[in-house]
Amino acid sequence: MGRCWVRKNGRLVKVKEEEVGRDVVIISEDISESINRLIVQKEVEKKAKFRDKVFQESQLVQLANELKMMVLRSLSISDVAAMAGTCKALREFITQNFVPSVILPLSEENQGRLAGRAVLSLTSTVRVGLWRQGGYLQMVARMNLKQMKRLKFAGPNFWAEKCLFVVLPKQYLEALGHYVSFGANLESIDFLIDNSERMFELARAIASLPRLEEVTLRNSGTTNESATKPTGITMNMFLAQILANNNIRRLNLKGFSVSWDGVRTGRLDIASYSLETIQVEFSKAFMLGQVEAANLRVVEVDGGPWDLCFYHADQRSENWSDELGRRAPALARGCPRLERYNDLDLRQLREEGQGDWLSQLGKYKGRGCHVGESESWYGCHACATV
């Protein structure tokens, strides 16, 4: 195998020549430099080894290693990292067995430093297509993910199949399947979604994870209504599949701009006994439909620049009016313990209405517009119009 230079888009690019037969040579770009530029985590902590450890009377330190492992597995990632700072004995034990956080990609040196230690938190927001076919999966397959508690697998991985449908590539789906197969201890997962059959199968596997408490689903964010591949799988089917897990307490939905159903305005129906917080980012092409969540406390909705206040949200007419929208009554029916909607404290309204916050909502027109990074600077358009 040799190297040569070829001209691409007017620039010279270093490529590899790989001979696969007498008359067949594959020429591929050397993307190692591109991958190296994506490295964020410059160093993975080495295993600590102390010679001057002082005898510890702490019962935790004196436990057998197997029991210490059981204790550490039950702690949060931040607690494990904090415990490593309490004494030399625990620092040595923890750094010998765990790496609290890894951000991909890693340099070859840092991959070697992992040395079989269990990774507790993994973040990957790079395009998996940068690696040659199977290269990304080969990299993560060398990592010990059996104790992984948190996974964020996002980044610019959507692509246009046949220059038409926005889907996730095979490499991404294969890597996600690998991560999920080590999800027995996952507490939080953040990943990209599409309406493919393979993704629906992965949703079924994710719903079976026993310790999962937080799920973040990232849709493509495309505004092209014809960019969704017709597979028969709807967003509500996907949500129902994920929320079959009765341990999930927080659901975050991001980039929901176009319905998978092929309809102009999509409904998001949510049903979960365990959910306590819902955070949704969607466009005016969506509305909250039926929400059945007996333990839901907080709802945060970012409707973008055309957001409406809680009173007017999800109106029946496309022309803004002063009528009560459908969102507030739906949440009042299905979420008896709801305490906050965006910046609006519903506990105060509940006290004013003797237990019925919906009857008092008319006094708070204009409240409940999303407050955050993409705050609607114009406030409620219905309030401004009428």
C-alpha positions, 0 to 999 in steps of 0.5 A, a space after each residue: 500500500 502506497 500514498 499519492 496525491 490527487 487533486 480534489 476541488 482544486 486542492 491537492 489531497 493525500 490519499 492511500 493506494 490499496 491494491 486488492 487485486 492485480 488490476 484493482 487499486 482502491 484510492 481513498 483519502 487519508 482522513 487521519 488529519 481531519 479526525 485529529 482536528 476533531 479531538 476535544 479530549 486531549 488526555 485520559 487520566 492515567 491509572 494512579 499508583 501511590 506508594 505512601 498510602 496511609 492506613 484507612 479506618 474507613 469501612 468503605 476502603 476496607 471492603 473487599 474489591 468486589 464489594 467496593 465495585 458494587 458500591 461504586 456502580 450504584 453511584 452517579 458519575 459525579 459521585 464516583 469522580 468526587 469519591 476519587 478525591 477523598 483519599 489516595 486509596 480510593 483514588 487508586 482503586 477508582 482510576 485503576 477500574 474506571 474512566 469517568 468521561 470519554 469524548 470521541 474521537 481519542 488519539 491512539 495514545 489515549 485509546 491505549 490509556 483506557 487499558 480496559 477500564 470501564 467508561 462511565 460516560 461517553 460522548 460522540 458528536 462527530 460524523 461517523 462517515 469520516 471513518 472508512 466502512 466499519 472504522 468507527 465501530 472498530 474504534 468503539 469496540 475496543 472500549 469497555 462499556 459494560 458500566 456505561 451510565 451516560 451516552 450522547 451519540 449525536 452530531 451531523 450524521 443525517 444524510 440524503 438517501 438518493 438525494 431525497 430522503 433524510 435518513 441515518 446511515 448504516 454506520 450510525 445504526 450499527 454503532 448505536 446498536 453496539 452501544 445499546 447492547 452494553 446498556 444494562 447500566 445506562 441511566 441517560 441516553 441522547 441519540 439521533 432518530 429516523 423512522 427506519 425499521 432498524 431504528 424502531 428495533 433499537 427503540 424496542 431494545 432501549 425500552 428494555 434497559 432496566 436503569 434508564 431514567 432520561 431519554 433525549 431524541 433528536 430528529 433531523 430538524 429538516 423543514 422539507 415535508 417530502 424528506 421523510 421516507 415512507 416506512 409506515 412508522 410514525 412518531 407516536 409509534 416511536 414514542 410509545 415504543 420508547 415510553 414502554 420503559 416505566 423507569 423513564 423520568 425525563 423525556 427531551 425531544 429536539 429538532 421536531 420540525 416535520 411530521 413522519 406521518 405526511 400530514 401538515 400538522 403533527 400531533 405528539 401523543 405521550 403516555 407514561 406513568 413514570 415521566 416527571 419532566 418533558 422538554 420539547 423543541 418543535 416547529 409550528 408543524 407540531 402540536 401536543 396531542 393527548 398527554 397521559 402522565 399521572 406523575 408529570 410535574 414540568 413541561 417545557 415547550 419551545 415552539 420557535 419564533 412563532 410560539 404562543 403563550 400557554 393560554 393560546 397554544 394549539 388553537 383550532 384556527 390557523 388565524 390567531 384569535 383570543 380563544 383558549 387553545 387545546 394544549 392547556 385543557 389537554 394537560 389539565 386532563 392528563 397531568 393532574 400533578 403538573 406544577 410548571 409550564 415553562 415560566 408559569 408556576 401552576 401551583 399558584 394558579 391551583 391555589 387561586 382556583 381552589 385546585 383548578 388551575 385551568 380556570 385561572 389561566 385566562 388571567 395569565 395570558 401572555 405567560 408561558 412562552 418559552 424562555 431559553 436559548 431560542 426565546 421568542 423575542 416577539 412574545 405570544 403572537 395571538 396576544 399581540 394580534 387580538 
